[in-house]
Amino acid sequence: MEEGVRPVREGRGLPSFERVRLPNDPTSGTKAGMPTPQAYVTDNDWALGQLVDAVSHSRFWKSAAIFVTEDDARNGPDHVDAHRTISQVISLYTRTGRIDSTFYSTASMVRRIELLLGLSPMTRFDAYATPVVNSFTARPDAAAYDAIKPSYDLTAVNAVDSPMAGVSARQNLTKEDQIDERTFNEAIWKSVRGAKSVMPAPKHGLYGSAPDDGQQGPDDD
């Protein structure tokens, strides 16, 4: 981030492409003494809001496009498909007030960025991906965005009796992709929905049509 901030401070331009990682969304599950999943996610959202606020109030806003997504579709429980994830497209040219039902993937976002930068596809995956096009309009809206500080307590931490706190404490959070995703997601689910709630069984299908495997989320009663 600093490499991108320095040119702005010095009155110079920005690089054509910058990658910013906001690391708090994965959370620490319900591990005692660590911020609650809600605090982690709220902090991440607050950071994103401040980033958009800064860009939209700068001279770079007229030519900027901010693409937001998770680092991967994290195999979390979803009522349609566990591969689904969120994404946002933020710019003067973002189309608002309508639903874009185009089937996009992470590679679709990469392909759209390549097109904006005038770059050729890097692999066959982004070459064949449907670029994010329908989320844009030719009618720009130059209004800036003012970040709103969340009301949730950013200092809230998990208690020793938080749902599945012991399971979360045994997870390896020192490096990416080392956790047991099923139990980690279940701990987060219970922290939000209640200790007695049952996480839905993940479904995996290209269009969310895969049959239910009949498994229910394990209950730790």
URLINSUL-V255071 format. One record per residue. N is the residue number from 0. PHI is phi in whole degrees, -180 to 180 (NA if undefined). OMEGA is omega in radians with two decimals (999 if undefined). BURIAL is 1 if it has 9 or more other ideal C-beta (glycine too) atoms within 8 Angstrom, else 0. Layout:
# URLINSUL-V255071
N|PHI|OMEGA|BURIAL, N|PHI|OMEGA|BURIAL
This chain:
# URLINSUL-V255071
0|NA|-3.09|0, 1|-60|3.14|0, 2|-64|3.10|0, 3|-83|-3.11|1, 4|-75|-3.05|0, 5|-57|3.13|0, 6|-61|3.14|1, 7|-68|3.13|1, 8|-61|-3.09|0, 9|-90|3.10|0, 10|78|3.13|0, 11|-96|-3.13|0, 12|-83|3.09|0, 13|-104|3.00|0, 14|-61|3.14|0, 15|-66|-3.12|0, 16|-140|3.04|0, 17|-134|3.09|0, 18|-115|-3.13|0, 19|-118|3.11|0, 20|-109|3.05|0, 21|-106|-2.83|0, 22|-89|-2.95|0, 23|-86|-3.08|1, 24|-59|3.12|1, 25|-61|3.12|0, 26|64|3.02|1, 27|-115|-3.10|1, 28|64|3.13|1, 29|-111|3.12|1, 30|-57|-3.07|1, 31|-59|3.10|1, 32|87|3.12|0, 33|-95|3.11|1, 34|-55|3.11|1, 35|-64|3.07|1, 36|-55|3.13|1, 37|-65|3.14|1, 38|-67|3.12|1, 39|-60|-3.08|1, 40|-67|3.11|1, 41|-62|3.11|1, 42|-62|3.12|1, 43|-64|3.12|1, 44|-64|3.12|1, 45|-64|3.10|1, 46|-64|3.11|1, 47|-63|3.12|1, 48|-60|3.13|1, 49|-68|3.10|1, 50|-64|3.14|1, 51|-64|3.09|1, 52|-57|-3.10|1, 53|-63|-3.11|0, 54|-68|-3.05|1, 55|-71|3.08|1, 56|-98|-3.11|0, 57|-104|3.11|0, 58|-72|-3.12|0, 59|-88|-3.02|1, 60|-61|-3.05|1, 61|-66|-3.13|0, 62|-126|-3.07|0, 63|-100|2.99|1, 64|-140|-3.12|1, 65|-111|3.10|1, 66|-107|-3.07|1, 67|-124|3.02|1, 68|-159|3.02|1, 69|-73|3.12|0, 70|-67|3.00|0, 71|-162|3.01|0, 72|-74|-2.78|1, 73|-87|3.05|1, 74|61|-3.13|0, 75|-86|-3.12|0, 76|-66|-3.11|1, 77|-152|-3.09|1, 78|-73|3.11|0, 79|-110|-3.10|0, 80|-161|-3.08|1, 81|-76|3.06|1, 82|-84|-3.05|0, 83|-68|3.09|0, 84|-147|-3.12|1, 85|-92|3.01|0, 86|-152|3.10|1, 87|-137|3.04|0, 88|-123|-3.00|1, 89|-122|3.10|1, 90|-169|3.04|1, 91|-61|-3.01|1, 92|-101|3.08|1, 93|-68|3.12|1, 94|-80|-3.14|1, 95|-119|3.07|0, 96|81|3.09|0, 97|-148|3.14|0, 98|-99|3.06|0, 99|-101|-3.08|0, 100|-94|3.10|0, 101|-63|3.10|0, 102|-79|3.13|0, 103|-113|3.00|1, 104|-126|3.07|0, 105|-59|3.11|1, 106|-64|3.08|1, 107|-63|3.12|1, 108|-68|3.10|1, 109|-60|-3.11|1, 110|-64|3.12|1, 111|-64|3.11|1, 112|-63|3.11|1, 113|-60|-3.13|1, 114|-64|3.12|1, 115|-65|-3.11|0, 116|-91|-3.12|0, 117|74|-3.11|0, 118|-103|3.05|0, 119|-79|3.10|0, 120|-58|3.14|1, 121|-88|-3.12|0, 122|-143|3.09|0, 123|-69|-3.09|0, 124|-68|3.10|0, 125|-75|3.11|1, 126|-62|-3.09|0, 127|-96|-3.13|0, 128|-73|3.04|1, 129|-75|-3.11|1, 130|-68|3.10|0, 131|-73|-3.10|1, 132|-116|-3.04|0, 133|-70|3.10|0, 134|-86|-3.13|0, 135|-114|3.10|1, 136|-135|3.11|0, 137|-87|-3.13|0, 138|-105|-3.07|0, 139|-73|3.03|0, 140|-124|-3.00|0, 141|-84|-3.12|0, 142|-59|3.12|0, 143|-81|-3.14|0, 144|-108|3.08|1, 145|-106|-3.12|0, 146|-65|3.11|1, 147|-110|-3.13|0, 148|-66|-3.11|0, 149|-63|3.13|0, 150|-87|-3.12|0, 151|-67|-3.13|0, 152|-69|-3.11|0, 153|-72|3.14|1, 154|-98|-3.12|0, 155|-63|-3.14|1, 156|-124|3.10|1, 157|-70|3.07|1, 158|-90|-3.14|0, 159|-66|3.14|0, 160|-103|3.06|0, 161|-63|-3.11|1, 162|-54|3.08|1, 163|59|3.13|1, 164|-62|3.13|1, 165|-66|3.11|0, 166|-64|3.14|1, 167|-64|-3.12|1, 168|-66|-3.13|0, 169|-87|-3.14|0, 170|-76|3.12|1, 171|-88|-3.10|0, 172|-105|-3.09|0, 173|-82|-3.10|0, 174|-152|-3.11|0, 175|-62|2.97|0, 176|63|3.10|0, 177|-107|-3.05|0, 178|-84|2.92|0, 179|-87|-2.98|0, 180|-62|-3.07|1, 181|-62|-3.11|0, 182|-72|3.12|1, 183|-65|3.11|1, 184|-65|3.13|1, 185|-66|3.11|1, 186|-61|3.11|1, 187|-65|3.12|1, 188|-57|-3.10|1, 189|-67|3.12|1, 190|-67|-3.13|1, 191|-95|-3.03|0, 192|-96|-3.13|0, 193|112|-3.05|0, 194|-62|-3.10|0, 195|-89|-3.10|0, 196|-73|-3.11|0, 197|-114|3.12|0, 198|-70|3.12|1, 199|-67|3.11|1, 200|-66|3.13|1, 201|-61|3.05|1, 202|-114|-3.13|1, 203|-132|3.09|0, 204|-158|-3.05|0, 205|-55|-3.14|0, 206|-118|3.10|0, 207|74|-3.05|1, 208|-104|-3.13|0, 209|-65|-3.14|0, 210|-65|3.10|0, 211|-64|-3.10|0, 212|-79|3.10|0, 213|82|-3.12|0, 214|-87|3.04|0, 215|-106|3.09|0, 216|-61|-3.13|1, 217|-64|3.13|0, 218|-108|-3.07|0, 219|-102|3.10|0, 220|-58|999|0
